[in-house]
Amino acid sequence: MKRNSLLLKFDEIEYGEAWEIQKALLDARISGEIEDCLLLLQHPPTFTYGRRYKEGNLIANKEYYEGLGFAVYKTDRGGLSTYHGPGQVVGYPIIKISTYTKDYYQYLRMLEEVMIRTLSGFGIMAERKEGYTGVWVDNAKLGFIGVRMAFGYAMHGFSLNVNNDLSPFGYITPCGIQGVRITSLRKLLNKSADIKEVFVGIAHHFSNVFQVQLKQGEKSTVPEFQSVVAIHELP
């Protein structure tokens, strides 16, 4: 029998707001108030940096990026630099890792598998690339992963380029990989994909890969942020 897990689908949420929601859910999960959950959403134009990124470099770049209209966040996730923007689907699983695997790297492979299967549903055969984390098509990256482990629980997660503008990736070194090519589902299909269909695909394959039964979360799940959820939650 599959375990139960909450599914919270949102519209576009500012990165800082989503981060606060994640932290509230993580606290609630650790204390046993809620079950594991998966958030699916989009962000406005934002650059984020993982904990291994040098603080000095972030400070030097922050005003420049903000002047271009991008929010900038130094986060507590793994990984280096990435971009989030409208048309990109972001998934944040808030879960107890040991329920699914004892291996951190296996968890990353499971997130990759969710994206690979989702893309397969659109006729795109994606793959992993040895030595790197994420999902690739024809040596171009379109699936990204950056997670944080705390007390045996995970937050942050993955992002998949669907219809988003790819040009902002040119302002950074994505994932710290020099010369990396970035692509999207829209670019591969030569047409836009339905974001809601991608949400459905990710939820379906997350359910299968993690062997959970996803159920739509209620607004009361995150009482500290009911106003945010009410504004942004999708039907």
C-alpha positions as CSV (number, residue, x, y, z in Angstrom):
1,M,0.0,0.0,0.0
2,K,1.3,3.4,-0.9
3,R,2.0,6.0,1.9
4,N,0.0,9.2,1.9
5,S,1.7,12.5,1.0
6,L,0.3,16.0,0.6
7,L,0.3,17.8,-2.8
8,L,0.3,21.6,-2.7
9,K,0.1,23.2,-6.2
10,F,0.7,27.0,-6.4
11,D,0.7,29.7,-9.0
12,E,3.8,31.9,-9.2
13,I,5.3,32.7,-5.8
14,E,8.2,35.0,-4.9
15,Y,11.2,32.9,-3.9
16,G,11.4,34.3,-0.4
17,E,7.8,33.6,0.3
18,A,8.1,30.0,-1.0
19,W,11.2,29.5,1.2
20,E,9.3,30.6,4.3
21,I,6.5,28.2,3.4
22,Q,9.0,25.4,3.0
23,K,10.6,26.1,6.4
24,A,7.1,26.2,8.1
25,L,6.2,22.9,6.4
26,L,9.6,21.4,7.4
27,D,9.0,22.3,11.1
28,A,5.5,20.9,10.9
29,R,6.8,17.7,9.3
30,I,9.6,17.2,11.9
31,S,7.1,17.7,14.7
32,G,4.8,15.2,13.2
33,E,2.0,17.7,12.5
34,I,1.8,16.9,8.8
35,E,2.7,14.1,6.4
36,D,5.4,14.3,3.7
37,C,4.5,16.8,1.0
38,L,5.3,18.0,-2.4
39,L,5.0,21.7,-3.5
40,L,4.7,22.5,-7.2
41,L,5.0,26.1,-8.3
42,Q,6.8,28.8,-10.4
43,H,8.9,31.8,-9.4
44,P,9.3,35.3,-10.8
45,P,12.8,36.0,-12.3
46,T,15.3,34.9,-9.6
47,F,18.9,33.9,-9.2
48,T,19.7,31.6,-6.3
49,Y,23.0,30.3,-5.0
50,G,23.7,27.2,-2.9
51,R,25.7,27.2,0.4
52,R,29.0,26.4,-1.4
53,Y,28.9,29.6,-3.4
54,K,31.4,32.2,-2.1
55,E,29.6,35.0,-0.1
56,G,32.0,37.6,-1.5
57,N,31.1,36.8,-5.0
58,L,27.4,37.0,-4.2
59,I,27.7,40.4,-2.6
60,A,29.7,41.7,-5.6
61,N,27.0,40.5,-8.1
62,K,23.9,41.2,-6.1
63,E,23.4,44.9,-7.1
64,Y,24.2,44.1,-10.7
65,Y,21.6,41.4,-11.0
66,E,19.0,43.3,-9.0
67,G,19.5,46.2,-11.4
68,L,18.6,43.9,-14.2
69,G,15.3,43.1,-12.5
70,F,16.3,39.8,-10.9
71,A,15.8,38.8,-7.2
72,V,18.9,37.3,-5.7
73,Y,19.0,34.8,-2.9
74,K,21.9,33.0,-1.1
75,T,20.2,29.8,0.1
76,D,21.0,26.8,2.4
77,R,20.6,24.3,-0.4
78,G,23.3,22.3,-2.1
79,G,24.6,23.2,-5.5
80,L,25.9,26.5,-6.9
81,S,24.1,29.0,-9.1
82,T,20.8,28.6,-11.0
83,Y,17.9,30.6,-12.4
84,H,14.2,30.4,-11.7
85,G,11.6,32.2,-13.8
86,P,8.0,32.1,-15.1
87,G,7.4,29.0,-17.2
88,Q,9.8,26.9,-15.2
89,V,8.3,24.3,-12.9
90,V,9.8,24.0,-9.5
91,G,9.2,21.0,-7.1
92,Y,9.9,21.2,-3.4
93,P,9.5,17.8,-1.6
94,I,9.4,18.2,2.2
95,I,10.0,14.6,3.3
96,K,11.6,12.3,5.8
97,I,14.4,10.8,3.6
98,S,14.7,7.4,5.5
99,T,11.1,6.6,4.5
100,Y,12.3,6.2,1.0
101,T,16.1,5.6,1.0
102,K,19.1,5.5,3.3
103,D,21.3,7.0,0.5
104,Y,21.4,10.8,-0.1
105,Y,22.7,10.2,-3.7
106,Q,19.9,7.7,-4.4
107,Y,17.4,10.5,-3.4
108,L,19.0,12.7,-6.1
109,R,18.6,9.9,-8.6
110,M,14.9,9.5,-7.7
111,L,14.3,13.2,-8.3
112,E,16.1,12.9,-11.7
113,E,13.9,9.9,-12.5
114,V,10.7,12.0,-11.8
115,M,11.8,14.6,-14.4
116,I,13.0,12.0,-16.9
117,R,9.7,10.2,-16.8
118,T,7.8,13.5,-17.0
119,L,9.7,14.5,-20.1
120,S,9.1,11.0,-21.6
121,G,5.4,11.8,-21.4
122,F,6.0,14.6,-23.9
123,G,8.0,12.4,-26.2
124,I,11.4,13.7,-25.0
125,M,14.0,11.1,-24.1
126,A,16.1,12.7,-21.3
127,E,19.0,11.2,-19.5
128,R,21.5,11.6,-16.7
129,K,25.1,12.7,-17.3
130,E,27.9,11.0,-15.6
131,G,29.6,13.1,-13.0
132,Y,26.8,15.7,-12.8
133,T,23.4,16.0,-11.1
134,G,20.3,16.8,-13.1
135,V,18.6,15.9,-16.4
136,W,20.0,16.4,-19.9
137,V,18.9,16.1,-23.5
138,D,21.5,16.0,-26.3
139,N,24.2,17.2,-23.8
140,A,22.1,20.3,-22.9
141,K,20.7,20.6,-19.3
142,L,17.0,21.3,-18.5
143,G,16.5,19.6,-15.1
144,F,18.2,21.0,-12.0
145,I,18.5,19.7,-8.4
146,G,19.6,21.4,-5.2
147,V,18.4,20.0,-1.8
148,R,19.0,20.6,1.9
149,M,19.1,17.8,4.5
150,A,18.2,18.7,8.0
151,F,17.7,16.2,10.9
152,G,17.0,13.4,8.3
153,Y,14.5,15.5,6.4
154,A,14.8,17.2,3.0
155,M,13.7,20.5,1.6
156,H,14.3,22.5,-1.6
157,G,14.3,20.2,-4.6
158,F,14.3,20.4,-8.4
159,S,13.4,22.6,-11.3
160,L,12.5,21.8,-14.9
161,N,12.7,24.2,-17.8
162,V,9.4,24.1,-19.6
163,N,8.4,27.4,-21.3
164,N,10.8,29.8,-19.5
165,D,13.1,32.4,-21.1
166,L,16.6,30.8,-21.2
167,S,18.6,34.0,-21.7
168,P,19.0,34.7,-18.0
169,F,21.1,31.6,-17.7
170,G,23.7,33.6,-19.7
171,Y,24.3,35.9,-16.7
172,I,25.5,33.1,-14.5
173,T,27.6,29.9,-14.7
174,P,24.7,27.4,-14.2
175,C,25.5,24.9,-11.6
176,G,29.1,26.0,-11.8
177,I,29.6,24.2,-15.1
178,Q,31.6,26.3,-17.6
179,G,30.2,26.2,-21.1
180,V,27.1,24.3,-20.3
181,R,24.2,24.5,-22.8
182,I,20.7,25.0,-21.4
183,T,17.5,23.9,-23.1
184,S,13.8,23.7,-22.3
185,L,10.8,21.5,-23.2
186,R,9.5,24.3,-25.4
187,K,12.7,24.5,-27.3
188,L,12.8,20.8,-27.8
189,L,9.2,20.6,-28.9
190,N,9.3,23.8,-30.9
191,K,6.1,24.8,-29.1
192,S,4.9,25.7,-25.7
193,A,3.9,23.0,-23.3
194,D,0.8,23.2,-21.0
195,I,2.2,24.0,-17.5
196,K,-0.7,22.2,-15.8
197,E,0.0,19.1,-17.8
198,V,3.6,19.2,-16.6
199,F,2.3,19.6,-13.0
200,V,0.1,16.5,-13.5
201,G,3.0,14.6,-15.0
202,I,5.4,15.4,-12.2
203,A,2.8,14.6,-9.5
204,H,2.0,11.3,-11.2
205,H,5.6,10.2,-11.6
206,F,6.6,11.4,-8.2
207,S,3.8,9.2,-6.8
208,N,5.2,6.2,-8.7
209,V,8.9,6.8,-8.0
210,F,8.4,7.5,-4.3
211,Q,5.5,5.0,-4.0
212,V,3.2,7.6,-2.3
213,Q,-0.4,8.4,-2.8
214,L,-0.6,12.2,-3.3
215,K,-3.6,14.0,-2.0
216,Q,-4.4,17.7,-2.4
217,G,-3.4,19.7,0.7
218,E,-5.7,22.0,2.5
219,K,-5.0,25.7,3.2
220,S,-4.9,24.9,6.9
221,T,-1.8,22.8,6.2
222,V,0.3,26.0,6.4
223,P,-1.7,28.2,8.9
224,E,1.2,30.7,9.2
225,F,0.8,31.4,5.5
226,Q,-2.9,31.0,4.8
227,S,-3.0,34.4,3.0
228,V,-0.1,33.4,0.7
229,V,-1.7,30.0,-0.1
230,A,-5.1,31.5,-0.7
231,I,-3.7,33.9,-3.2
232,H,-1.4,31.5,-5.0
233,E,-2.9,28.0,-4.8
234,L,-4.1,26.5,-8.0
235,P,-7.4,24.5,-8.2
